[in-house]
Amino acid sequence: MIHKIHIQHIKSVLLILFVIIFFSIFSYFYLYGEISNAETYIDYLYFSMMTSTTVAYGDMTPTTQRARLITTIYVFSFLYLLIYTNIVNVD
């Protein structure tokens, strides 16, 4: 029973992670030209991962208000995922 609960939580966390990354990549692609030095899906994935892990080398930055808003939503979504994961692990 406990093992199934943990598997279910892992599945839900992975699903949320996939949705967040999918949302960010395609949102940034929609905002083409509003992220400096980003032109391909790989660039947007790289920007998303660097933003979510707070590494942020500075080689790519949002250049418009819309891109900054999407990036802010993405960061808060990723923080929500981290908080959700910690709450689930406490139970």
SVG drawing of the C-alpha trace seen along z (x, -y; Angstrom):
<svg xmlns="http://www.w3.org/2000/svg" viewBox="-2 -45 29 47">
<polyline fill="none" stroke="black" stroke-width="0.4" points="0.0,0.0 2.7,-2.5 4.8,-1.5 1.8,-2.3 1.3,-5.7 4.9,-6.6 4.7,-5.5 1.5,-7.5 3.2,-10.6 6.2,-10.1 4.0,-9.9 2.1,-13.0 5.3,-15.0 6.7,-13.8 3.5,-14.8 3.5,-18.3 7.2,-18.7 6.5,-17.7 3.6,-20.1 5.7,-23.0 8.6,-22.3 6.2,-21.9 4.5,-25.1 7.7,-27.1 9.3,-25.8 6.3,-26.5 5.6,-29.8 9.1,-31.0 8.8,-29.8 5.6,-31.8 7.5,-34.8 10.2,-34.3 12.7,-37.1 11.8,-38.2 14.5,-36.0 18.0,-37.2 20.2,-34.6 17.4,-32.0 16.3,-30.7 15.5,-26.9 13.6,-24.6 16.9,-23.5 17.7,-27.1 14.3,-27.5 14.8,-24.2 18.2,-25.4 16.8,-28.7 14.0,-27.0 16.4,-24.6 18.9,-27.4 16.0,-29.5 14.4,-26.7 17.7,-25.8 18.6,-29.4 21.9,-29.0 21.1,-31.8 24.5,-32.4 23.1,-35.6 23.7,-34.4 19.9,-34.4 17.6,-37.0 13.9,-38.0 13.9,-41.3 10.2,-42.3 7.6,-42.6 5.7,-39.6 8.7,-37.4 9.5,-38.5 5.9,-37.7 6.1,-34.2 9.5,-33.6 8.0,-34.7 5.1,-32.4 7.5,-29.6 9.7,-30.2 6.7,-30.2 5.3,-27.0 8.6,-25.3 8.7,-26.5 5.2,-25.1 6.5,-21.8 9.3,-21.8 6.9,-22.7 4.4,-20.0 7.2,-17.4 8.3,-18.3 4.7,-18.2 4.1,-14.8 7.3,-13.4 6.3,-14.5 3.1,-12.4"/>
</svg>
